[in-house]
Amino acid sequence: MLESYVTPILMSYVNRYIKNLKPSDLQLSLWGGDVVLSKLELKLDVLEQELKLPFTFLSGHIHELRIHVPWTKLGSEPVVITINTMECILKLKDGIQDDHESCGSNSTNRSATENTKSSVKPRRIQQAAPTDPDLPPGYVQSLIRRVVNNVNIVINNLILKYVEDDIVLSVNITSAECYTVDELWDRAFMDISATDLVLRKVINFSDCTVCLDKRNASGKIEFYQDPLLYKCSFRTRLHFTYDNLNSKMPSVIKIHTLVESLKLSITDQQLPMFIRIMQLGIALYYGEIGNFKDVETEDSACHNKDMLGNITGAEDETRIDMQYPAQYKGQELYSQQDEEQPQGWVSWAWSFVPAIVSYDDGEEDYTGNDSTLTIHQQKVQTLKDPIVSVGFYCTKATVTFKLTEMQAESSSYYSPQKVKSKEVLCWEQEGTTIEALMMGDPFFDCQIGFVGCRAMCLKGIMGVKDFEENMNRSETEASFFICGENLSTKGLTYLTNSLFDYRSPENNGTRAEFILDAAHHKETYTEIAGMQRFGAFYMDYLYTMESTSGKGSANQQDFSTGKNEDLGTVQEKSTKTLVVGPLDFRLDSSSVHRILKMIVCALEHEYEPYSRLKPEIKDENETILNPEEVASLEEYIPTRHTSVTLLKCTCTIFMAEFNLLDCLLPVIIGGKNSSNFMNTANFQSLRPLPSIQILVDKINLEHSVPMYAEHLVHVVSSLTQPSDNLLHYCYVHCYLKIFGFQAGLTSLDVSGSYCLPVPIIPSFSTALYGKFLKFPTCWTKRSQIVITEGIFELPNLTIQATRAQTLLLQAIYQSWSHIGNVSSSAVNEILMNEVFQNIGFFFKTLYMSSYFILIFKISGERCTDKYLGNHLYVICFLSLAIFQNNFPFFFFLIIRV
């Protein structure tokens, strides 16, 4: 009977996550072909153990669960699992101290769970039916694989909530369906074969709504904000490639999601909460909170026992976790455990896959014995890490920033109030790509890019109705930031090699090739290649880990373990490359006030940081290295290198048409509460509007910092005579290069066009280098160590302006430094004509009007004079010639850095 083989597998997944199920009733219902279960409670501890997330489930239940098994057509029709209304509430796990205090109770609870599992285990084995002589084992195995590979999962009304402090983040998905597809991504009943070792699946999400609200001290939400995301639909394609028919886990996993239109809305009250959630993700990734990386005490060992001891049910592995916390496991244990942070998240994502593409776990639970299970676990541990590719693609995204105010529903004083929002800022983005490629711990790469973007002003700000509908201002005036190209001209390059690209290898029946070598990666994914694919923004974050001892990669860099005998066995590299394409940035009153208002709203919160900077305390127990360890340390020191490049930048600073900065700057500078000042004056646009236009051909910033600076500085500072190479890595190095910087005066007329710029600063290039010592308190015994050093290179700088141009520059400055509305009389027509209409006669008026030329010649030198010492000086020669009255002035200036 096929039921005797298929039923235990289905029951294993249901009983694994749902409480208080009677196997006998479930088995009889399954044999009937349909199962309907209502008001089910989820096993929260099992979910926490398998997901391996730093979150705790407060509650989880399913309103209705339906399972349909077509016994008569099991080889051609899928098993359908339908979940109607599933709701889960999560919160961030408590700190290590709280976990340690509850370690005993948690251990007791989980030990009771283990006892339950041990009592259920024999019954599961007894439920396995004996081998049917009419059904050969190969046929049964193939049929079970086909059944599991084609299971359809439908979830209607999925509700997920996350609570922290006063934050309530809720995600509501009306419908989500996962099913198997063919090579054309159409619904089909498929299975892997010797000629096509590929399994494809599609997940469709309908009407996804994300809300972010604030709750009061009693936990209630008084005023509901506008949803962050409202009824957004998207689809996900999953592509699994196997090495052979007997493979239990795919060798290549691709999970790509495409969103055609993404419309986000953020209010001023939601902005601090949204930033808080983003900071949570960053802190989790770097292990700054929770128990992922800061496990150095017995408390963490107890917590690791609770978190990891019951995942496999093997006592030996529990003892290993107690002796070696996850961060301290060396290379010899790498293949025997899961990485806490990056690999843990991969395991979390992969934990959903066995229910879709694998049947091994469920079959072993019911048909295996203890020795077979142990052998199976050992085989799984030695499996090669799969290549995982995760991608998110969005055709067009819009983010709208809104300001809110409380408004009564009626004229009655006791009527309830509601939140009214007004749009003030909009960000539009086209062709967005977020891709991550990983293979276990040794390799991780993340690339982010988009084709084009722009930012626009909407309606009014702080009582100034500068872009209301009755103002009839053009869309060009509203756009203050433009970068990149249009998607219509660029094409679908942002989908290159994705599962949604018809030219990708997976969509043409070939196996994709991945670049997993750091050197080859840098040669392929250059800045030029990134800008050719995107055009506006490109970021590439690459992290690699290589072992020099030939034993494979380690879980963590040995600096973090504090074991000096292992220094040099692992080489870690981290590089971040960011490139911004040609951009046009307009700073006028409307854009500046909106940007500063967003900053003020982001600062208005009382959240404690997830991680605090540790005080720089000198370690009394200095670590002394022997010569062999010093030589090993000098061979390679891991660093984090960041490169930021801006290409063809244009920044235009307009004269302020209105100035309410006194309400915003005190909040940003001093942290004062923002006032509710509302300007009721009518806005009058000033035309022509003078401005300063700055053009830069290229800006490049290089930043380098040691990856494990604290431990490195403690080790190097303890050496009697550290080498220059070791001292070099104890500094943070910054190098800024600017090419083709020039500035001039221009004017915006009524039609929205600019006049020909008047040059004020001709094109020049400059460079600045600086280094800063990490943890200066560790070097108190060495006063000769340089703490800060800088080199400034400026071959030449020329500033030229006539008297009229100088007065116009002064008027632009005063418009931003003086509060209030700018009167049109501040810039009279005669001054504007003299600045912009006599450009062709500049050389004629050179001798007829008063002007000045300011010339800087600056070079960086290192002085070795015995009186000055070995310090860096910047010698500036400033030549100021004022030709008015033919009276020149010269002076000499030396600046010490």
Sequence and secondary structure as in RCSB ss.txt:
>XXXX:A:sequence
MLESYVTPILMSYVNRYIKNLKPSDLQLSLWGGDVVLSKLELKLDVLEQELKLPFTFLSGHIHELRIHVPWTKLG
SEPVVITINTMECILKLKDGIQDDHESCGSNSTNRSATENTKSSVKPRRIQQAAPTDPDLPPGYVQSLIRRVVNN
VNIVINNLILKYVEDDIVLSVNITSAECYTVDELWDRAFMDISATDLVLRKVINFSDCTVCLDKRNASGKIEFYQ
DPLLYKCSFRTRLHFTYDNLNSKMPSVIKIHTLVESLKLSITDQQLPMFIRIMQLGIALYYGEIGNFKDVETEDS
ACHNKDMLGNITGAEDETRIDMQYPAQYKGQELYSQQDEEQPQGWVSWAWSFVPAIVSYDDGEEDYTGNDSTLTI
HQQKVQTLKDPIVSVGFYCTKATVTFKLTEMQAESSSYYSPQKVKSKEVLCWEQEGTTIEALMMGDPFFDCQIGF
VGCRAMCLKGIMGVKDFEENMNRSETEASFFICGENLSTKGLTYLTNSLFDYRSPENNGTRAEFILDAAHHKETY
TEIAGMQRFGAFYMDYLYTMESTSGKGSANQQDFSTGKNEDLGTVQEKSTKTLVVGPLDFRLDSSSVHRILKMIV
CALEHEYEPYSRLKPEIKDENETILNPEEVASLEEYIPTRHTSVTLLKCTCTIFMAEFNLLDCLLPVIIGGKNSS
NFMNTANFQSLRPLPSIQILVDKINLEHSVPMYAEHLVHVVSSLTQPSDNLLHYCYVHCYLKIFGFQAGLTSLDV
SGSYCLPVPIIPSFSTALYGKFLKFPTCWTKRSQIVITEGIFELPNLTIQATRAQTLLLQAIYQSWSHIGNVSSS
AVNEILMNEVFQNIGFFFKTLYMSSYFILIFKISGERCTDKYLGNHLYVICFLSLAIFQNNFPFFFFLIIRV
>XXXX:A:secstr
 THHHHHHHHHHHHHHHBSS  HHHHHHHHHTTEEEEEEEEB HHHHHHHH  SEEEEEEEEEEEEEE  GGGTT
TS  EEEEEEEEEEEEE   HHHHHHTHHHHHHHHHHHHHHHHHHHHHHHHHS    TTS HHHHHHHHHHHHHT
 EEEEEEEEEEEEETTEEEEEEEEEEEEEEE TTS B      SS  EEEEEEEEEEEEEEEEE  TTS  SS  
  SEEEEEEEEEEEEE SSTT SS SEEEEEEEEEEEEEEEETTHHHHHHHHHHHHHHHHTT STTSS   SHHH
HHHHHHHHTTTS  HHHHHHHHHS GGG  GGGGGGS  SSHHHHHHHHHTTSHHHH  HHHHHHHH  HHHHHH
HHHHHHTS   EEEEEEEEEEEEEEEEEEEEEESSS TTS EEEEEEEEEEEEEEEEEEEEEEETTTEEEEEEEE
EEEEEEE EEETTEEEE GGG   HHHHEEEEEE  HHHH SGGGTTSTT TTSGGGGT        HHHHHHHS
 HHHHHHHSSSEEEEEEEEEEESSSS   SS GGGTT GGGTTSEEEEEEEEEEE SEEEEE HHHHHHHHHHHH
HHH      SS        SS     HHHHHHHHH   EEEEEEEEEEEEEEEE  SEE GGGTHHHHHH     
     S     SSEEEEEEEEEEEEEEEEEETTHHHHHHHHHTSSS  HHHHHTTEEEEEEEEEEEEEEEEEE T
TS B   EEEEEEEEEEEEEEEES GGGGTT TTS SEEEEEEEEEEEEEEEHHHHHHHHHHHHHHHS EE  GG
GS HHHHHHHHTTGGGHHHHTTTS EEEEEEEEEEEE   TTT S EEEEEEEEEEETGGG  EEEEEEEE 
